[in-house]
Amino acid sequence: MAQANEFTVITGGAQAEPVSGPSVQGENALVDILELAGLVKGVRERLAVDEAFTDDAILASLKAICSRTSARERLSAAFNSNLGLVLALHGGDLNTKLATLLGLLPRPRA
């Protein structure tokens, strides 16, 4: 069993959404994952996400959010993601935090 940290204690051991490897979904997925990976540091800084929530967990949440194509689906995915949970637990205006998060992400592809 993995060692408990602040995040696993807060979330009751909830696991981050899995990130599939870039080669699994073809060449376009590689660009998407690299683009999202480049956003992790900015998301952490803009939303003041604690280091207890790992970069891999942020990336997994970003990937889950960006896999949705409509604004409503993305908002729902952000709210239901582990990153959304962490943002909610920090208090403050969750709607503003989620809007900021969605504004940092690339637009859905047609």
N, C-alpha and C positions, 0 to 999 in steps of 0.2 A: 504494500500500500504506500502511496506517495506521502511524503512528509506534508503535514498541514501548514499552510501559511495564512496570513491575514485574509487573503481573498477566499481561500477554500473554507475558512471558518465562517466568513460573512455569508457566502453563498450556499453553505451546507454541502460543500464538495461538488457543486455543479461543474461540469467540464466545459471547456471552450468548444465552439463549433469546429469540426475538423477542417483542415485546409488540404485540398487535394493538390498533388504535385502538378507543376505547369505542363509536364509532358503528357499528362493523362488526357487533357482536353485539346491538345493541338497548339499550334503556333500562336494563335490569338490569346490563349489563356496565359502564355508566358508573358506577354506584354501586360495583360491585366494584372497579374500577380506582382510583377515587378513595379508597376505603377502604384498599386496599393501598398506594397512594402515601403515605397518611398514616402508614403503619406503617414506612416505609423508615428514617426517622431513628431510631426506637426500636430497630429490628432492628440497625442499625449500632452504636448505643451499647451495647445489652445484650450483643451478641456480639463486640464490639471488632473490627469489620470495618474494615480499613484503607481510607483514602481512594482508594487505587489501584484499588479495586473500586468502580465508579461507582454512583450511585443508580439509574440506568437498569438496570444489570445486576442490582442487588438486586431491583428491581421485576419484572424479567423472571423471575427465579428464583421470587419469591413468586407470580407469576401462574401459573407452571408447576406449582408445588406445590398451589395452591388450586384448580386445575382438576381435581384428583383428588377422589373422593368418599369413599373409605374411609381409615381411619387407616393401614392398611398401605400403600396406594398413595401416600398423602401422605408417609410416612416414606421410601419408596423414591424418590419424586420429589425430596425434600429431599436425600437422600444423593447422588443422581445429578446434581443441579443444579450450576451453576457456583458458587453460594453455598456449597453443601456441600463442593465441592472446596477453596474458599478456607478454610473452617473446618477442614477436615482438614489443610491445609498449615500452619496455625498451631499444630498440635499440641494436646495436652491431650485431654480426654475428649470425643470426637466425639459419643457417644451423648447426653451431657448437653447439648451445644450444640444438637443436632438436636431434642431434647425441648423445650428452651427456645424454639427457633425455632417449632416447631409450636404451642406454647402461646401464642405471640404472635399467631397467625393466627386469623381468624374461622372458626367451625365451618362444615363443609360444609352447603350448602343441600339440603333434601330434595327 
